[in-house]
């Protein structure tokens, strides 16, 4: 097997604009897009020995970037281990709650945001339809409708452990489906 040479020194010049344009549409935040691209370059450097040359460097970097975007959304959507921090402040001019004042305004949406949210919603519903019916129903109750674990366990006659296995499997299947059908 021949070794494929990677030109990592020129990645930023060659690919950063393309990767940025790809990312900004999906995360809609300049700083997060830049962070994800940096993480992509770092991950690519760490795994450059695994590059087989079956695709172009750019295609390979996009594949890594897609994974970073998915991981980003998994992380922000995961409720496990998340703590909410609120900072109340007072000064001569103002006082308030830092978290509330810096939360995004749900009414401040552009047409592009609305269209992307509708596309994502359709992709999520299409992916839900591919799940086992029982798993989809449990996933919807817990993740979308925020039902209590005990209530779902009683309704479906399952243990809490079983519920979390079902949720994990559904999330994994949903992430795979969304990666194939929405993050193209």
Helices and strands as residue ranges (DSSP letters): G 8-10, H 11-27, H 30-46, G 48-50, H 57-77, E 88-90, E 95-97, H 98-102, H 111-130, H 133-139, I 140-144, H 149-156, H 160-181
